[in-house]
């Protein structure tokens, strides 16, 4: 990936996540749904916030034997709502986000959680984390917004780097929807012609007059398994349709 492409993607993505207020960050970015959009009542929104977080937690920890002496890392931590739930169950909790504003609000949100820290990154790396020092890396509602395959690829390389041998990784992302037969055939023969398979993205319009590819790269489960395997991450569980028709949850472990 060339530097200019990454910098443009980073600028576009930060522009979206650098919400104008903590209210907007919480209820119009991180948790955005018809239920959230339908009200501005503080108590109702807080109840929805808690409900969404409680629903996400078992999805993140399914099949992961989280232990009190673990170091855990979240990619795309936002305001820190999931970190707040997981930090009391481990020794050290580190969150990464590419938005300085999100990181600032999350530090306030986690001020009373002594073993949690938040870092701003470049949207593709886990800089500052030592090799083979982490027990568990997870990501929820983040990979589904990454529109560059190269960024996903870079993150997987970083996950393998920081995980201890046998360490766990749990990622939620988009799975490829069923394709028409003709498109599937073209996708099969492209490698025979020396071309890569199609990697599609979902597009959202979030800025007046401008369509930005912000919905994230989608993967067929077989393609996703193969990519993880290429990065030395062995898939131990892959589920589709959990939490959303087109979500894919994958648990993998670092070889060794």
N, C-alpha and C positions, 0 to 999 in steps of 0.2 A: 504494500500500500504506500503510495507516494505521500509525502508530507502535506502537500496542498490539499489533497482529498481528505486526509484525516483532520486537518485544521478546520476545514469548512464544515465537516460533519460535527466536530466538537463545538464550533461556534453556534451552529443551528440548534444542536441539542441543548447546550447550556442556555440558550435564549428561551427555550420552552420551560426548562426546569427551574430557572431563576425566577420563580413566581414573585409577584409584587407584594405579597403579604403571606404571613404564616397561615392565615385562613385559606387563602387560595392554594398554597402549597399542600395543605392537608386534604382539603375537600374538593378541589377542582383539578388536582394533578395526581397525587398519590392514590387517593380513594375517590375516583370519579365514576359515578353511575347515576341512573335516573333517580334512585332514592336519595343520593347525596345532593344532586342538582335541584331536587324539588323543594328543599328547605334551607333556611339560614338560621333556624332555631338551634342555639348552642347545645342544649341538652340532647335534642334529637340527633344532632350530628355526632356528638361525643358517644352516644349509645351505638350509632352505626359504626363509628370508628372502632370501638371496642369489639363489636360483633365481627367485623371484617378481620380484625387482628386475631381473634380467637379461632376463626375459621381457617386462617392461613397457617397457624402454628403447627397443627398436626400434619398438614401437608408437607411442611418443611422438614419436620423431624421423623417422618415415617421411615422406619427401617434404619434409622441412624442412632446408635447407642451412645448418645451424648453423655459425657462424663464430667465430673466436677473439676478435673485437672486439665481439661481441654482448652486449647486456643482456637477460637472460631473467627471467621472472616465473612462479612456480608458484602457482596458486590451490588452497588446501587441501593444504599441504605436509606436514602431519602431523609426523612425527619427522625428516623431511629425507632420507629414503633415496634419493629420486629426484634431489634437489638435489645430493647427494654425487656422483652419477654424471655429472651434466650440468655442474656448476660448473667442472671442469678443462677443459672444452671451450669455455668462453666467458669474457668479460671480467668480467661482474658477474652474480651470481645472487641473486635476491630471492624469498623465500617468504612467503606469507600464510597464516595459519591463525586461526580464530576461538577456538581453545582456548589459554588461557594456559599450561596444563600441557604441551600438545603443543609449544608454542613453546619453553618452557623446556628440555624434553628434546632438542629439535632443535638448540638452540644448543650443548648439550653434545656431541651427536652430530657436529656440524659444526665443532667448536672448532678443528680442524686444517685447515679449508678457508678460507683467508683472504679469498676473494672472494665468500663466501656470507653472507647475513644473513636473519634471520627476523623478521617483524613480525606482531603480533596485530591483526586487523581486526574489523569489525562484521558479518562474514559476507556482505557485499554490495558492498564497495567496495575500491579499491586506493589508499587515501589515502596521500599523501606521495610518490606517483610523479608526476613532471612529465608534462605533456601531450606526446605524440609523442616519447617518450624511450626506448621499449622496442622491441626487435627481435622478440621471441618470447614469447608467453604460452601456457602449457599447463596442463592440468588432467586428472588421472587419479584415479578413485575418489573424486571430490568432487561433481561436478554430479549424479551419480546419487543423492546423498543430499539434494539441495535440494528441499524439498517445496512451496515457494511459487514460482509462476511469476514473481511480481514480483521475487524475489531473482535468478532467472536473468536476467531482463530487465535488472536493474540492473547485474549483472556484465558483460553484453554491452556495455552502454553504457560502462562503465569500461574494458573491453578496447579498444574503439575509441578511447577518449580517450588511453590511454597508448601505444598502438602508433604507431610511425612509419608514414608512408605506405608501403604495400607490405609492412609487417610481418606476421609469421605468427602464427596462432592455431591451436592443436590441442587439441580438447576431446573427452573420452569421456563419454558419458551414455547413458541408457536410450532405446531406440527403442520405439515403440508396437508392441505385439503385434497380430496380426491380429484384427479385430473381427467379431462376427456381423453379418450383412447388415442386420438391423433397426437395430442400433446405428449402423452406418455411415451408413444413410439418415438417421437422426435428426441425426447429426453434420453431414451435408451441408445440411440444411434450417435448422438453427439460425441461421446467419448471415442467411438470408432473413427470419427472424422478428425480426431485430435482437438476437440473442443470440450470445454467444461460443461457440466450439467447446468441447467437454469437454476438460479437462486433468486426467487421472487421476493418482493417486499409488499407489505400492505401500506397504503398511502392515506394519510390524514391531512386535511386542510386545517391548520391551526393559526394561520396568519392570513389576514385579509389579502386576497388576490394571489396567494402563494401556496402551492401544494408542496409539501415536504415529505419525503419518504421517511416516515417516522414510526411506522407500525412494526418494523422489525423483519429480519430475515426469517424465513420459514424453512423447516427441514422435514424431509420424510424421515420416519423413525430409523430406517435402515441407513440412510445417509448420516444421521446424527450419531448412531452407534459407531459407524465407521470413522467419523471424525474424532470422536472421543478416543477410540482405540489408537488412532494415529498419534494422539498426544499421551499415550501411556495411561489412559484412564479406562479401567475395566468396568463395563456396565453390569451392575448387579440387579437393577430393577428399572423398568421403563413402563410408564403408564400413560395412556392417552385418554383425553376426555374427563380428567379429574379437575373439578372446579370450573371448567369451561370446555365447550365442545372441541375447541381447537388448541387446548393447552396440552403440553407434553411435560411430564415430570420424570426426571431421570436421576437415579442414584448411581454413582460410580465410585471406584476406589483406585487410588494410585497403585500401580504395579509395585510389587515388592512387599 
